[in-house]
Amino acid sequence: MTYALGQRARAMCDRCGFEVPYRDLVEEWNGLKTCPSCFDEKHPQEQPRGHLPDPEALYDPRPDSDVEAGQGFVYIDSWSMDPTKGINSSIGMGFDGIRATLSVGDVTVTTT
């Protein structure tokens, strides 16, 4: 279908209501046809950026091969097994007669 060129046609601006040449109308992002002086560009904040997914794993991970880093001893001196004082009543005193052996997933407490 063919349309007229609109060389002498007049149109009304949707924003200000003034009559302008039809060929001067500009369509905005919201569908309004306005004159060039009323043209309003879309603000960048009205067009959100795409959401990127969070990374879940490292690319080409390297396991920890340092044997000494996983071994060590823990000494806590805020525990008492004296029945007269109650458990955890002697803060600052050492383990007298208590030895703890720890491994991955196991805890063994023995008296010496």
DSSP file (Angstrom, degrees, kcal/mol; ACC not computed):
  #  RESIDUE AA STRUCTURE BP1 BP2  ACC     N-H-->O    O-->H-N    N-H-->O    O-->H-N    TCO  KAPPA ALPHA  PHI   PSI    X-CA   Y-CA   Z-CA
    1    1 A M              0   0    0      0, 0.0     2,-0.3     0, 0.0     0, 0.0   0.000 360.0 360.0 360.0 141.8    0.0    0.0    0.0
    2    2 A T        -     0   0    0      0, 0.0     2,-0.3     0, 0.0     0, 0.0  -0.750 360.0-153.7-103.6 151.6    1.3    3.5   -0.8
    3    3 A Y        -     0   0    0     -2,-0.3     2,-0.1     1,-0.0     0, 0.0  -0.836  24.9 -98.9-121.7 158.6    0.9    6.5    1.5
    4    4 A A        -     0   0    0     -2,-0.3    -1,-0.0     1,-0.1     0, 0.0  -0.417  28.2-127.2 -71.9 153.2    0.8   10.2    0.8
    5    5 A L        -     0   0    0     -2,-0.1    -1,-0.1     1,-0.0    -2,-0.0   0.776  28.1-139.9 -75.1 -28.0    4.0   12.2    1.3
    6    6 A G        +     0   0    0     16,-0.0    17,-0.4     2,-0.0     3,-0.3   0.866  43.3 155.8  72.8  37.0    2.4   14.7    3.6
    7    7 A Q  S    S+     0   0    0      1,-0.2    16,-0.1    15,-0.1    -1,-0.0   0.859  82.1  22.3 -65.5 -34.9    4.3   17.7    2.2
    8    8 A R  S    S+     0   0    0     13,-0.1    -1,-0.2     2,-0.1     2,-0.1   0.283  96.8 122.6-113.9   9.2    1.6   20.2    3.3
    9    9 A A        -     0   0    0     -3,-0.3    13,-2.1    12,-0.0    14,-0.3  -0.425  46.3-152.5 -76.0 148.3    0.0   18.1    6.1
   10   10 A R  E     -A   21   0A   0     11,-0.3     2,-0.3    12,-0.1    -2,-0.1  -0.897  12.8-175.8-118.5 148.9   -0.2   19.4    9.7
   11   11 A A  E     -A   20   0A   0      9,-3.0     9,-3.1    -2,-0.3     2,-0.4  -0.938  24.7-114.5-140.6 163.0   -0.3   17.4   12.9
   12   12 A M  E     -A   19   0A   0     -2,-0.3     2,-0.2     7,-0.2     7,-0.2  -0.850  28.5-120.6-104.1 133.6   -0.6   18.1   16.6
   13   13 A C     >  -     0   0    0      5,-2.7     4,-1.0    -2,-0.4    21,-0.2  -0.526  14.6-143.0 -69.2 133.1    2.2   17.4   19.0
   14   14 A D  T  4 S+     0   0    0     19,-2.5    20,-0.2    -2,-0.2    -1,-0.1   0.718  95.9  42.0 -71.2 -20.7    1.1   14.9   21.7
   15   15 A R  T  4 S+     0   0    0     18,-0.2    -1,-0.1     3,-0.1    19,-0.1   0.919 129.8  17.1 -93.2 -52.7    3.0   16.6   24.4
   16   16 A C  T  4 S-     0   0    0      2,-0.1    -2,-0.1    19,-0.0     3,-0.1   0.695  89.8-131.0 -98.4 -20.6    2.5   20.4   23.9
   17   17 A G     <  +     0   0    0     -4,-1.0     2,-0.1     1,-0.3    -3,-0.1   0.494  56.7 140.3  85.4   3.0   -0.5   20.4   21.7
   18   18 A F        -     0   0    0     -6,-0.1    -5,-2.7     1,-0.1     2,-0.5  -0.445  57.5-112.2 -78.1 154.7    0.9   22.8   19.1
   19   19 A E  E     +A   12   0A   0     -7,-0.2    -7,-0.2    -2,-0.1    -1,-0.1  -0.764  45.5 167.4 -88.4 127.3    0.3   22.3   15.4
   20   20 A V  E     -A   11   0A   0     -9,-3.1    -9,-3.0    -2,-0.5     5,-0.1  -0.878  45.7 -75.5-133.2 163.0    3.5   21.4   13.5
   21   21 A P  E >   -A   10   0A   0      0, 0.0     3,-1.6     0, 0.0     4,-0.5  -0.393  42.0-127.1 -60.1 138.3    4.4   20.0   10.1
   22   22 A Y  G >  S+     0   0    0    -13,-2.1     3,-1.1     1,-0.3   -12,-0.1   0.845 107.7  57.4 -57.1 -37.3    3.5   16.3    9.9
   23   23 A R  G 3  S+     0   0    0    -17,-0.4    -1,-0.3   -14,-0.3   -13,-0.1   0.663  99.3  61.0 -71.7 -15.7    7.0   15.4    8.7
   24   24 A D  G <  S+     0   0    0     -3,-1.6    -1,-0.2     2,-0.1    -2,-0.2   0.602  77.3 112.1 -87.0 -11.2    8.6   17.0   11.7
   25   25 A L    <   -     0   0    0     -3,-1.1     2,-0.4    -4,-0.5    10,-0.2  -0.354  51.5-159.7 -65.7 141.4    6.9   14.7   14.2
   26   26 A V  E     -B   34   0B   0      8,-3.1     8,-2.8    -2,-0.0     2,-0.5  -0.978  14.2-129.7-122.8 133.7    9.3   12.3   16.1
   27   27 A E  E     -B   33   0B   0     -2,-0.4     6,-0.2     6,-0.2     2,-0.1  -0.718  23.4-147.5 -87.0 128.8    8.1    9.2   17.8
   28   28 A E    >   -     0   0    0      4,-3.2     3,-1.4    -2,-0.5    13,-0.1  -0.297  30.4 -98.8 -85.7 174.7    9.3    8.7   21.3
   29   29 A W  T 3  S+     0   0    0     11,-0.5    -1,-0.1     1,-0.3    12,-0.1   0.724 122.8  53.8 -66.2 -23.1   10.1    5.4   23.1
   30   30 A N  T 3  S-     0   0    0      2,-0.1    -1,-0.3     0, 0.0    -3,-0.0   0.333 123.1-100.6 -96.8   7.3    6.6    5.5   24.8
   31   31 A G  S <  S+     0   0    0     -3,-1.4     2,-0.2     1,-0.3    -2,-0.1   0.333  77.1 136.0  95.8  -6.7    4.7    5.8   21.5
   32   32 A L        -     0   0    0     -5,-0.1    -4,-3.2     1,-0.0     2,-0.6  -0.493  48.7-140.8 -74.4 144.2    4.0    9.6   21.6
   33   33 A K  E     +B   27   0B   0     -6,-0.2   -19,-2.5    -2,-0.2     2,-0.3  -0.933  35.3 169.5-105.6 114.7    4.5   11.6   18.5
   34   34 A T  E     -B   26   0B   0     -8,-2.8    -8,-3.1    -2,-0.6     5,-0.1  -0.773  37.5-100.2-125.0 164.6    6.0   14.9   19.5
   35   35 A C    >>  -     0   0    0     -2,-0.3     3,-1.1   -10,-0.2     4,-0.8  -0.416  45.7-103.0 -75.9 162.0    7.6   18.0   17.9
   36   36 A P  T 34 S+     0   0    0      0, 0.0     3,-0.4     0, 0.0    -1,-0.1   0.803 120.9  55.6 -59.8 -29.6   11.5   18.1   18.0
   37   37 A S  T 34 S+     0   0    0      1,-0.2    -3,-0.0     3,-0.0     0, 0.0   0.763 112.2  42.3 -75.2 -22.8   11.4   20.7   20.9
   38   38 A C  T <4 S+     0   0    0     -3,-1.1    -1,-0.2     2,-0.0     2,-0.0   0.466  83.0 128.7 -97.8  -4.0    9.3   18.4   23.1
   39   39 A F     <  -     0   0    0     -4,-0.8     2,-0.5    -3,-0.4   -12,-0.1  -0.297  39.7-166.1 -60.0 131.0   11.2   15.2   22.2
   40   40 A D        -     0   0    0      3,-0.0   -11,-0.5    -2,-0.0     2,-0.1  -0.973  10.3-141.9-124.8 117.2   12.2   13.3   25.4
   41   41 A E        -     0   0    0     -2,-0.5     2,-0.3     1,-0.1   -13,-0.1  -0.376  32.6 -95.0 -74.5 155.9   14.8   10.5   25.1
   42   42 A K        -     0   0    0     -2,-0.1    -1,-0.1     1,-0.1     5,-0.0  -0.534  41.4-119.3 -71.7 132.4   14.4    7.4   27.3
   43   43 A H    >   -     0   0    0     -2,-0.3     3,-1.7     1,-0.1     4,-0.2  -0.487  16.0-126.2 -72.6 141.0   16.4    7.7   30.5
   44   44 A P  G >  S+     0   0    0      0, 0.0     3,-1.4     0, 0.0    -1,-0.1   0.786 106.8  63.6 -60.4 -27.2   19.1    5.0   30.9
   45   45 A Q  G 3  S+     0   0    0      1,-0.3     4,-0.0     3,-0.1    -2,-0.0   0.697  92.7  63.7 -71.9 -16.6   17.8    4.0   34.3
   46   46 A E  G <  S+     0   0    0     -3,-1.7    -1,-0.3     1,-0.2    -3,-0.0   0.484  96.7  62.4 -83.0  -1.8   14.5    2.9   32.7
   47   47 A Q  S <  S-     0   0    0     -3,-1.4    -1,-0.2    -4,-0.2    -5,-0.0  -0.823  84.1-152.6-121.9  89.0   16.4    0.2   30.8
   48   48 A P        -     0   0    0      0, 0.0     2,-0.1     0, 0.0     3,-0.1  -0.263  18.5-112.6 -66.4 148.0   17.9   -2.2   33.3
   49   49 A R        -     0   0    0      1,-0.1     2,-0.1    -4,-0.0    -4,-0.0  -0.383  40.9 -91.0 -73.3 157.1   21.0   -4.0   32.5
   50   50 A G        -     0   0    0      1,-0.1     2,-0.5    -2,-0.1    -1,-0.1  -0.383  40.9-114.6 -68.0 147.1   20.8   -7.8   32.0
   51   51 A H        -     0   0    0     -3,-0.1    -1,-0.1    -2,-0.1     0, 0.0  -0.715  24.7-151.2 -86.7 127.1   21.5   -9.9   35.1
   52   52 A L        -     0   0    0     -2,-0.5     2,-0.0     1,-0.0     0, 0.0  -0.804  23.0-113.2 -95.5 138.8   24.6  -12.0   35.0
   53   53 A P        -     0   0    0      0, 0.0    -1,-0.0     0, 0.0     3,-0.0  -0.358  33.8-104.1 -69.5 151.0   24.6  -15.3   37.0
   54   54 A D        -     0   0    0      1,-0.1     2,-0.1     2,-0.0     0, 0.0  -0.507  39.0-107.4 -72.1 140.3   26.9  -15.6   39.9
   55   55 A P        -     0   0    0      0, 0.0    -1,-0.1     0, 0.0     3,-0.1  -0.467  31.4-169.7 -68.4 141.0   30.0  -17.8   39.2
   56   56 A E        +     0   0    0      1,-0.2     2,-0.3    -2,-0.1    -2,-0.0   0.712  61.0  18.2-106.2 -26.1   29.7  -21.1   41.1
   57   57 A A  S    S-     0   0    0      4,-0.0    -1,-0.2     3,-0.0     2,-0.2  -0.968  77.2-102.5-145.3 158.9   33.2  -22.6   40.7
   58   58 A L        -     0   0    0     -2,-0.3     2,-0.5    -3,-0.1    -2,-0.0  -0.518  38.5-112.7 -78.2 148.6   36.7  -21.7   39.9
   59   59 A Y  S    S-     0   0    0      1,-0.3    -1,-0.1    -2,-0.2     0, 0.0  -0.736  94.2  -8.5 -81.7 126.7   38.1  -22.4   36.5
   60   60 A D  S    S-     0   0    0     -2,-0.5    -1,-0.3     1,-0.1     2,-0.0   0.956  87.8-156.9  53.2  64.2   40.8  -25.1   36.7
   61   61 A P        -     0   0    0      0, 0.0    -1,-0.1     0, 0.0    -4,-0.0  -0.319   5.9-141.9 -70.8 154.6   41.1  -25.2   40.5
   62   62 A R        -     0   0    0     -2,-0.0     3,-0.1     0, 0.0    -2,-0.0  -0.976  16.8-130.8-117.6 122.3   44.3  -26.5   42.2
   63   63 A P        -     0   0    0      0, 0.0     2,-0.5     0, 0.0     0, 0.0  -0.299  32.6 -95.7 -69.6 156.6   43.9  -28.6   45.3
   64   64 A D        +     0   0    0      1,-0.1     0, 0.0     2,-0.1     0, 0.0  -0.614  42.3 175.8 -73.7 119.4   46.0  -27.8   48.4
   65   65 A S        +     0   0    0     -2,-0.5     2,-0.9    -3,-0.1    -1,-0.1   0.285  41.4 114.6-108.1   8.1   49.1  -30.0   48.3
   66   66 A D     >  -     0   0    0      1,-0.2     4,-0.6     2,-0.1     3,-0.3  -0.720  43.8-172.6 -83.8 107.5   50.8  -28.5   51.4
   67   67 A V  T >4 S+     0   0    0     -2,-0.9     3,-0.7     1,-0.2     4,-0.4   0.867  80.7  54.3 -69.7 -37.2   50.8  -31.4   53.9
   68   68 A E  G >4 S+     0   0    0      1,-0.2     3,-0.7     2,-0.2    -1,-0.2   0.737  94.9  68.5 -72.2 -22.7   52.1  -29.2   56.8
   69   69 A A  G 34 S+     0   0    0     -3,-0.3    -1,-0.2     1,-0.2    -2,-0.2   0.819 100.2  47.9 -68.4 -29.5   49.3  -26.6   56.5
   70   70 A G  G << S+     0   0    0     -3,-0.7     2,-0.4    -4,-0.6    -1,-0.2   0.549  99.2  80.2 -88.3  -7.7   46.6  -29.1   57.7
   71   71 A Q    <   +     0   0    0     -3,-0.7     2,-0.3    -4,-0.4     0, 0.0  -0.802  56.0 115.4-103.5 141.3   48.5  -30.4   60.7
   72   72 A G        -     0   0    0     -2,-0.4     2,-0.4     2,-0.0    -3,-0.0  -0.969  51.6-104.6 177.1 174.8   48.7  -28.5   64.0
   73   73 A F        -     0   0    0     -2,-0.3     2,-0.5    28,-0.0    28,-0.1  -0.931  18.5-152.2-123.2 144.8   47.8  -28.5   67.6
   74   74 A V        -     0   0    0     -2,-0.4     2,-0.5    26,-0.2    26,-0.1  -0.970  10.0-172.6-117.8 128.2   45.1  -26.6   69.5
   75   75 A Y        -     0   0    0     -2,-0.5     2,-0.5    19,-0.0    -2,-0.0  -0.976   1.6-176.1-123.3 118.9   45.6  -25.7   73.1
   76   76 A I        -     0   0    0     -2,-0.5     3,-0.3     1,-0.1    19,-0.1  -0.962   6.9-173.3-114.7 124.5   42.7  -24.2   75.0
   77   77 A D        +     0   0    0     -2,-0.5    15,-1.0     1,-0.2    16,-0.3   0.017  65.7  83.6-108.5  29.5   43.3  -23.2   78.6
   78   78 A S  S    S+     0   0    0     13,-0.2     2,-0.4    14,-0.2    -1,-0.2  -0.135  71.1  92.0-118.9  38.3   39.8  -22.2   79.6
   79   79 A W        -     0   0    0     14,-0.6     2,-0.4    -3,-0.3     8,-0.1  -0.994  48.9-171.8-135.4 136.6   38.5  -25.6   80.5
   80   80 A S        -     0   0    0     -2,-0.4     8,-0.9    15,-0.1     9,-0.1  -0.989  17.9-171.8-130.7 137.8   38.5  -27.4   83.9
   81   81 A M        +     0   0    0     -2,-0.4     6,-0.1     6,-0.2    -1,-0.1   0.171  46.9 128.4-108.5  15.4   37.5  -31.0   84.6
   82   82 A D    >>  -     0   0    0      4,-0.3     4,-1.5     1,-0.2     3,-0.8  -0.628  51.4-151.7 -73.2 116.5   37.7  -30.5   88.4
   83   83 A P  T 34 S+     0   0    0      0, 0.0    -1,-0.2     0, 0.0     4,-0.1   0.763  92.4  57.0 -64.5 -24.3   34.4  -31.8   89.8
   84   84 A T  T 34 S+     0   0    0      1,-0.2     3,-0.1     2,-0.1    -2,-0.1   0.812 113.2  38.6 -76.3 -28.3   34.5  -29.4   92.8
   85   85 A K  T <4 S-     0   0    0     -3,-0.8    -1,-0.2     1,-0.1    -5,-0.0   0.646 110.0-125.8 -93.9 -17.7   34.7  -26.3   90.6
   86   86 A G    ><  -     0   0    0     -4,-1.5     3,-1.0     2,-0.0    -4,-0.3  -0.038  41.0 -50.2  88.0 162.2   32.4  -27.4   87.8
   87   87 A I  T 3  S+     0   0    0      1,-0.2    -6,-0.2    -6,-0.1    -8,-0.1  -0.476 123.0   7.0 -72.7 138.6   33.0  -27.6   84.1
   88   88 A N  T 3  S+     0   0    0     -8,-0.9    -1,-0.2    -2,-0.2     3,-0.2   0.824  92.9 120.0  62.6  36.2   34.5  -24.5   82.5
   89   89 A S    <   +     0   0    0     -3,-1.0     2,-0.8     1,-0.2    -2,-0.1   0.598  55.1  67.8-104.9 -12.5   35.0  -22.7   85.8
   90   90 A S    >   -     0   0    0     -4,-0.2     3,-1.4     3,-0.1     2,-0.3  -0.670  66.6-173.7-111.5  79.9   38.8  -22.2   85.7
   91   91 A I  T 3  S+     0   0    0     -2,-0.8   -13,-0.2     1,-0.2     3,-0.1  -0.554  72.4  23.4 -73.2 130.0   39.4  -19.7   83.0
   92   92 A G  T 3  S+     0   0    0    -15,-1.0     2,-0.3     1,-0.4    -1,-0.2   0.322  96.8 110.9  98.5  -6.5   43.1  -19.2   82.4
   93   93 A M    <   -     0   0    0     -3,-1.4   -14,-0.6   -16,-0.3    -1,-0.4  -0.696  63.9-118.7 -99.8 156.0   44.2  -22.5   83.8
   94   94 A G        -     0   0    0     -2,-0.3     2,-0.7   -16,-0.1   -17,-0.1  -0.190  33.4 -84.0 -86.1 177.0   45.7  -25.3   81.7
   95   95 A F        -     0   0    0      3,-0.1     2,-0.8   -15,-0.1    -1,-0.1  -0.743  42.3-166.8 -80.2 113.6   44.6  -28.9   81.0
   96   96 A D  S    S-     0   0    0     -2,-0.7   -15,-0.1     1,-0.2     3,-0.1  -0.904  76.1  -8.9-104.8 109.5   45.9  -31.0   83.9
   97   97 A G  S    S+     0   0    0     -2,-0.8    15,-2.0     1,-0.3     2,-0.4   0.578 107.5 114.3  85.2   9.8   45.6  -34.7   82.9
   98   98 A I  E     -C  111   0C   0     13,-0.2     2,-0.4    14,-0.1    -1,-0.3  -0.944  38.5-179.2-116.8 134.8   43.5  -34.1   79.7
   99   99 A R  E     -C  110   0C   0     11,-2.3    11,-2.3    -2,-0.4     2,-0.5  -0.998   8.7-160.4-132.8 132.0   44.8  -34.8   76.3
  100  100 A A  E     -C  109   0C   0     -2,-0.4     2,-0.5     9,-0.2     9,-0.2  -0.943   2.0-166.5-115.2 131.4   42.8  -34.3   73.1
  101  101 A T  E     -C  108   0C   0      7,-2.8     7,-2.4    -2,-0.5     2,-0.4  -0.976  14.0-169.5-115.7 123.2   43.6  -36.0   69.8
  102  102 A L  E     +C  107   0C   0     -2,-0.5     2,-0.3     5,-0.2     5,-0.2  -0.875  14.3 161.2-117.0 144.4   41.9  -34.5   66.7
  103  103 A S  E >   -C  106   0C   0      3,-2.1     3,-1.3    -2,-0.4     2,-0.5  -0.905  56.8 -62.7-145.0 174.8   41.6  -35.6   63.1
  104  104 A V  T 3  S-     0   0    0     -2,-0.3     3,-0.1     1,-0.3    -2,-0.0  -0.475 123.3  -3.9 -66.4 113.8   39.3  -34.8   60.3
  105  105 A G  T 3  S+     0   0    0     -2,-0.5     2,-0.4     1,-0.2    -1,-0.3   0.281 120.8  84.3  91.2 -10.4   35.8  -35.8   61.4
  106  106 A D  E <   -C  103   0C   0     -3,-1.3    -3,-2.1     2,-0.0     2,-0.4  -0.957  48.4-172.4-129.2 145.1   36.9  -37.3   64.8
  107  107 A V  E     -C  102   0C   0     -2,-0.4     2,-0.5    -5,-0.2    -5,-0.2  -0.989   8.5-174.4-132.5 125.7   37.6  -36.0   68.3
  108  108 A T  E     -C  101   0C   0     -7,-2.4    -7,-2.8    -2,-0.4     2,-0.5  -0.984   3.0-170.2-123.3 125.9   39.0  -38.2   71.0
  109  109 A V  E     +C  100   0C   0     -2,-0.5     2,-0.3    -9,-0.2    -9,-0.2  -0.971  12.5 171.4-116.8 124.7   39.5  -37.1   74.5
  110  110 A T  E     -C   99   0C   0    -11,-2.3   -11,-2.3    -2,-0.5     2,-0.3  -0.941  28.9-125.2-129.9 152.5   41.4  -39.3   76.9
  111  111 A T  E      C   98   0C   0     -2,-0.3   -13,-0.2   -13,-0.2   -14,-0.1  -0.754 360.0 360.0 -94.9 145.2   42.7  -38.8   80.4
  112  112 A T              0   0    0    -15,-2.0   -14,-0.1    -2,-0.3    -1,-0.1   0.377 360.0 360.0-114.4 360.0   46.4  -39.3   81.2
